[in-house]
């Protein structure tokens, strides 16, 4: 039964992503809002819903390994395999704002997480804990990011009417319906995939930490993968890349911020290696984005290859 429900979850993810991207891109056209902004907000927050659900539930169950490992593993997955596959299918154009502001903000959020986790090294405490105070700090950073997005939306309205005649005929109700149905399918599909993939993995004797960094992280990131691939195939590169950048910021600041406010998260030392790797991949994405203002096919293959290497490493390590 777990295998059948796992397949059902994949089907919901794929179909939901198609409706979600269609609805979100149409809303961007009707509102004359940059598709990149839609990717950074509606699409990114929507596809990060599984990460939020899993990490918050894990925090309530006192399972910090899954809560933190899920976010770190998901972010690494997003920046390597998701961006890599999407860029291979269709080179991702990068707006100058993304290079100068959004990706650096992702880097800032990653470094902030590293500092807040480093209680032994910086405060000489016995354990590394993401406390409720740390969670509040992360949520405050998230509030700053939201304020920035609202300012971008206010100041950078698309001047031209980019809506096609077909989009213009679509009613608001239909656009919202497509977006909500797509998002619901993504969330339900993600939940099915994570729950049953985890059950199958544990039945094979995998540790919870390894499950958090691999099965759960990949499972909760499937919405980002499917959505970004769908957007790339539709040549909506702004949504594809904005989805990843926005999701990573959302995962660190909101998901871990909320989870640690609910229950302090005691983390294992081995997670620091993964946080360092996440920071390195963020820098690599920034470098790739500066080459001709796009992430091309070759760079996509490099990023995807790095994820395969990372997976081999953590499986051997654990």
NORSULKA-V602768 format. One record per residue. N is the residue number from 1. OMEGA is omega in radians with two decimals (none if undefined). BURIAL is # if it has 16 or more other ideal C-beta (glycine too) atoms within 10 Angstrom, else .. Layout:
n = {N/N}
omega = {OMEGA/OMEGA}
burial = {BURIAL/BURIAL}
This chain:
n = {1/2/3/4/5/6/7/8/9/10/11/12/13/14/15/16/17/18/19/20/21/22/23/24/25/26/27/28/29/30/31/32/33/34/35/36/37/38/39/40/41/42/43/44/45/46/47/48/49/50/51/52/53/54/55/56/57/58/59/60/61/62/63/64/65/66/67/68/69/70/71/72/73/74/75/76/77/78/79/80/81/82/83/84/85/86/87/88/89/90/91/92/93/94/95/96/97/98/99/100/101/102/103/104/105/106/107/108/109/110/111/112/113/114/115/116/117/118/119/120/121/122/123/124/125/126/127/128/129/130/131/132/133/134/135/136/137/138/139/140/141/142/143/144/145/146/147/148/149/150/151/152/153/154/155/156/157/158/159/160/161/162/163/164/165/166/167/168/169/170/171/172/173/174/175/176/177/178/179/180/181/182/183/184/185/186/187/188/189/190/191/192/193/194/195/196/197/198/199/200/201/202/203/204/205/206/207/208/209/210/211/212/213/214/215/216/217/218/219/220/221/222/223/224/225/226/227/228/229/230/231/232/233/234/235/236/237/238/239/240/241/242/243/244/245/246/247/248/249/250/251/252/253/254/255/256/257/258/259/260/261/262/263/264/265/266/267/268/269/270/271/272/273/274/275/276/277/278/279/280/281/282/283/284/285/286/287/288/289/290/291/292/293/294/295/296/297/298/299/300/301/302/303/304/305/306/307/308/309/310/311/312/313/314/315/316/317/318}
omega = {3.14/-3.12/3.13/3.13/3.06/3.10/3.09/3.12/3.11/-3.14/3.12/3.12/-3.07/-3.11/3.13/3.13/3.14/3.12/-3.07/3.13/3.13/3.14/-3.09/3.14/3.10/3.09/3.11/-3.13/-3.12/-3.14/-3.06/3.11/3.14/3.07/3.10/3.13/3.08/3.11/-3.12/-3.03/-3.02/-3.09/-3.10/-3.12/3.12/-3.11/3.09/3.13/3.10/3.10/-3.13/-3.12/-3.08/-3.07/3.13/3.09/3.12/3.11/3.12/3.12/-3.14/3.13/-3.07/-3.12/3.12/-3.09/-3.11/3.14/3.11/-3.11/-3.12/3.12/3.12/-3.13/3.09/3.10/-3.12/-3.03/-3.11/-3.04/-3.08/3.11/-3.12/-3.13/3.14/-3.14/3.10/3.13/-3.14/-3.11/-3.05/3.08/-3.09/3.09/-3.11/3.11/-3.14/3.14/-3.01/-3.00/-2.98/3.13/3.02/3.10/3.05/3.11/3.11/3.13/-3.14/3.13/3.10/3.10/3.13/-3.13/-3.11/3.12/-2.96/-3.12/-3.13/-3.05/-3.04/-3.09/3.10/3.09/-3.08/-3.10/3.00/-3.03/2.97/-3.01/3.08/3.09/3.08/3.13/3.11/3.10/3.12/3.13/3.07/3.03/3.14/3.09/3.09/3.13/3.11/3.11/3.11/-3.14/3.12/3.10/3.10/3.14/-3.10/-3.01/-3.02/3.03/3.10/-3.05/-3.11/3.06/-3.04/-3.11/3.09/3.11/3.13/-3.14/-3.11/-3.11/-3.14/3.13/3.09/-3.12/-3.12/3.11/-3.14/3.13/3.12/-3.08/-3.11/3.12/3.11/3.14/3.13/3.13/3.11/-3.11/-3.14/3.12/3.11/-3.14/3.12/-3.13/-3.11/-3.07/-3.04/3.05/3.11/3.12/3.13/-3.12/-3.14/3.11/3.09/3.05/3.11/3.12/-3.12/3.13/3.12/3.09/-3.14/-3.09/-3.06/-3.02/-3.11/-3.13/3.12/-3.13/-3.13/3.11/3.11/3.06/3.08/-3.12/-3.09/-3.12/-3.12/3.09/3.12/3.12/3.13/3.12/3.08/-3.13/3.03/-3.02/3.12/3.11/-3.11/-3.11/3.11/3.08/-3.10/-3.11/3.14/3.13/-3.12/3.09/3.13/-3.11/-3.09/-2.98/-3.08/-3.06/3.14/3.08/3.14/-3.11/-3.11/3.04/3.11/-3.14/3.12/-3.05/3.04/-3.04/3.10/-3.11/-3.06/-3.12/-3.13/3.10/-3.13/3.09/3.08/3.12/3.10/3.12/3.13/3.13/3.07/3.08/3.13/3.10/3.11/3.13/3.13/-3.11/-3.11/3.14/3.12/3.10/3.07/3.01/-3.02/-3.08/-3.13/3.11/3.08/3.12/3.12/-3.13/3.14/3.12/3.10/-3.14/3.10/3.12/3.14/3.14/3.12/-3.13/-3.06/3.08/3.09/-3.11/-3.07/none}
burial = {./././././#/././#/#/./#/#/#/#/#/#/#/#/#/#/#/#/#/#/#/#/#/#/#/././#/#/#/#/#/#/#/#/#/#/#/#/#/#/#/#/#/#/#/#/#/#/#/#/./#/#/./././#/#/#/#/#/#/#/#/#/#/#/#/#/#/#/#/#/#/#/#/#/#/#/#/#/#/#/#/#/#/#/#/#/././#/./././#/#/./#/#/#/#/#/#/./#/#/././#/#/./#/././././././././#/#/#/./././#/#/./#/#/#/./#/#/././#/./././#/././#/#/./././././././././#/./././#/././#/././././#/././#/#/././#/#/#/#/#/#/#/#/#/#/#/#/#/#/#/#/#/././#/././././#/./#/#/#/#/#/#/#/#/#/#/#/#/#/#/#/#/#/#/#/#/#/#/#/#/#/./././#/#/#/#/#/#/#/#/#/#/#/#/#/#/#/#/#/#/#/#/#/#/#/#/#/#/#/#/#/#/./#/./././#/#/./#/#/./#/#/#/./#/#/./#/#/#/./#/#/././././#/#/./././#/#/./#/#/#/./#/#/././#/#/././#/./././.}
